Amino acid sequence: MNIQQQIYELSQKYSFENAHFKIDGQTPGLEVSLQLLEEHINLFLEKAGQLNSIVESCANMVTIFDSSVSKEELMKTSLRCQGSDHLCIRTAPSMLKILVETLFD
Protein backbone atom coordinates (compact mmCIF):
# COMPACT_ATOMS: atom_id res chain seq x y z
CA MET A 1 0.00 0.00 0.00
CA ASN A 2 1.40 3.40 -0.88
CA ILE A 3 1.89 6.22 1.62
CA GLN A 4 -0.94 8.36 0.28
CA GLN A 5 -3.39 5.46 0.71
CA GLN A 6 -2.08 4.72 4.23
CA ILE A 7 -2.54 8.32 5.31
CA TYR A 8 -6.01 8.45 3.79
CA GLU A 9 -7.05 5.29 5.64
CA LEU A 10 -5.53 6.48 8.93
CA SER A 11 -7.27 9.85 8.52
CA GLN A 12 -10.59 8.12 7.96
CA LYS A 13 -10.11 5.71 10.88
CA TYR A 14 -9.02 8.37 13.39
CA SER A 15 -10.86 11.40 11.97
CA PHE A 16 -7.78 13.58 11.59
CA GLU A 17 -8.94 16.95 10.28
CA ASN A 18 -5.92 17.33 8.04
CA ALA A 19 -3.03 15.04 7.20
CA HIS A 20 -0.25 15.47 4.70
CA PHE A 21 3.22 14.11 4.08
CA LYS A 22 6.48 14.72 2.31
CA ILE A 23 9.33 12.41 1.44
CA ASP A 24 12.84 13.79 1.37
CA GLY A 25 16.45 12.58 1.39
CA GLN A 26 16.83 12.57 5.17
CA THR A 27 16.86 9.42 7.29
CA PRO A 28 14.16 8.52 8.00
CA GLY A 29 12.71 10.10 4.91
CA LEU A 30 8.97 10.32 5.56
CA GLU A 31 7.48 13.27 7.44
CA VAL A 32 3.77 13.22 8.22
CA SER A 33 1.81 16.10 9.72
CA LEU A 34 -1.47 15.32 11.45
CA GLN A 35 -3.95 17.91 12.65
CA LEU A 36 -5.29 16.57 15.92
CA LEU A 37 -8.65 16.90 17.59
CA GLU A 38 -8.88 17.37 21.35
CA GLU A 39 -9.43 13.63 21.89
CA HIS A 40 -6.22 12.88 19.94
CA ILE A 41 -4.29 15.40 21.99
CA ASN A 42 -5.51 13.83 25.22
CA LEU A 43 -4.50 10.33 24.05
CA PHE A 44 -1.10 11.60 22.97
CA LEU A 45 -0.53 13.32 26.32
CA GLU A 46 -1.44 10.11 28.16
CA LYS A 47 1.25 8.24 26.23
CA ALA A 48 3.86 11.02 26.11
CA GLY A 49 5.98 9.52 28.88
CA GLN A 50 6.15 6.21 27.01
CA LEU A 51 7.14 7.47 23.55
CA ASN A 52 10.60 5.89 23.58
CA SER A 53 9.24 2.47 24.48
CA ILE A 54 6.36 2.84 21.99
CA VAL A 55 8.80 3.63 19.16
CA GLU A 56 11.01 0.70 20.14
CA SER A 57 8.07 -1.72 20.32
CA CYS A 58 6.83 -0.59 16.91
CA ALA A 59 10.34 -0.87 15.47
CA ASN A 60 10.62 -4.43 16.81
CA MET A 61 7.31 -5.35 15.17
CA VAL A 62 8.24 -3.77 11.83
CA THR A 63 11.59 -5.57 11.67
CA ILE A 64 9.74 -8.89 11.90
CA PHE A 65 7.84 -8.12 8.68
CA ASP A 66 10.18 -5.75 6.83
CA SER A 67 13.83 -6.74 6.69
CA SER A 68 14.63 -3.95 4.23
CA VAL A 69 14.80 -1.37 7.03
CA SER A 70 17.14 -1.79 9.99
CA LYS A 71 15.95 -1.38 13.55
CA GLU A 72 18.57 1.36 13.93
CA GLU A 73 16.91 3.38 11.17
CA LEU A 74 13.44 2.79 12.63
CA MET A 75 14.66 3.99 16.03
CA LYS A 76 15.47 7.36 14.44
CA THR A 77 11.72 8.01 14.39
CA SER A 78 10.85 11.35 15.94
CA LEU A 79 7.60 12.93 17.04
CA ARG A 80 7.19 16.63 17.67
CA CYS A 81 4.33 18.93 18.37
CA GLN A 82 3.90 21.86 16.05
CA GLY A 83 1.58 24.53 17.33
CA SER A 84 -1.31 23.56 19.54
CA ASP A 85 -2.88 20.87 17.38
CA HIS A 86 -0.37 19.40 14.92
CA LEU A 87 1.81 16.35 15.39
CA CYS A 88 4.76 15.82 13.06
CA ILE A 89 6.09 12.30 12.73
CA ARG A 90 9.35 11.60 10.94
CA THR A 91 9.75 7.89 10.34
CA ALA A 92 10.24 5.15 7.78
CA PRO A 93 7.19 4.41 5.61
CA SER A 94 6.86 0.87 6.93
CA MET A 95 6.58 2.19 10.50
CA LEU A 96 3.83 4.78 9.98
CA LYS A 97 0.69 2.71 10.31
CA ILE A 98 1.68 0.71 13.39
CA LEU A 99 2.99 3.83 15.13
CA VAL A 100 -0.17 5.89 14.54
CA GLU A 101 -2.36 2.98 15.58
CA THR A 102 -0.34 2.50 18.76
CA LEU A 103 -0.55 6.18 19.62
CA PHE A 104 -4.26 6.68 18.96
CA ASP A 105 -5.95 3.34 19.78
C-alpha positions in Angstrom: 0.0 0.0 0.0 1.4 3.4 -0.9 1.9 6.2 1.6 -0.9 8.4 0.3 -3.4 5.5 0.7 -2.1 4.7 4.2 -2.5 8.3 5.3 -6.0 8.5 3.8 -7.1 5.3 5.6 -5.5 6.5 8.9 -7.3 9.8 8.5 -10.6 8.1 8.0 -10.1 5.7 10.9 -9.0 8.4 13.4 -10.9 11.4 12.0 -7.8 13.6 11.6 -8.9 16.9 10.3 -5.9 17.3 8.0 -3.0 15.0 7.2 -0.2 15.5 4.7 3.2 14.1 4.1 6.5 14.7 2.3 9.3 12.4 1.4 12.8 13.8 1.4 16.4 12.6 1.4 16.8 12.6 5.2 16.9 9.4 7.3 14.2 8.5 8.0 12.7 10.1 4.9 9.0 10.3 5.6 7.5 13.3 7.4 3.8 13.2 8.2 1.8 16.1 9.7 -1.5 15.3 11.5 -3.9 17.9 12.6 -5.3 16.6 15.9 -8.7 16.9 17.6 -8.9 17.4 21.4 -9.4 13.6 21.9 -6.2 12.9 19.9 -4.3 15.4 22.0 -5.5 13.8 25.2 -4.5 10.3 24.0 -1.1 11.6 23.0 -0.5 13.3 26.3 -1.4 10.1 28.2 1.3 8.2 26.2 3.9 11.0 26.1 6.0 9.5 28.9 6.2 6.2 27.0 7.1 7.5 23.6 10.6 5.9 23.6 9.2 2.5 24.5 6.4 2.8 22.0 8.8 3.6 19.2 11.0 0.7 20.1 8.1 -1.7 20.3 6.8 -0.6 16.9 10.3 -0.9 15.5 10.6 -4.4 16.8 7.3 -5.4 15.2 8.2 -3.8 11.8 11.6 -5.6 11.7 9.7 -8.9 11.9 7.8 -8.1 8.7 10.2 -5.8 6.8 13.8 -6.7 6.7 14.6 -4.0 4.2 14.8 -1.4 7.0 17.1 -1.8 10.0 15.9 -1.4 13.6 18.6 1.4 13.9 16.9 3.4 11.2 13.4 2.8 12.6 14.7 4.0 16.0 15.5 7.4 14.4 11.7 8.0 14.4 10.8 11.3 15.9 7.6 12.9 17.0 7.2 16.6 17.7 4.3 18.9 18.4 3.9 21.9 16.0 1.6 24.5 17.3 -1.3 23.6 19.5 -2.9 20.9 17.4 -0.4 19.4 14.9 1.8 16.4 15.4 4.8 15.8 13.1 6.1 12.3 12.7 9.4 11.6 10.9 9.7 7.9 10.3 10.2 5.1 7.8 7.2 4.4 5.6 6.9 0.9 6.9 6.6 2.2 10.5 3.8 4.8 10.0 0.7 2.7 10.3 1.7 0.7 13.4 3.0 3.8 15.1 -0.2 5.9 14.5 -2.4 3.0 15.6 -0.3 2.5 18.8 -0.6 6.2 19.6 -4.3 6.7 19.0 -5.9 3.3 19.8 
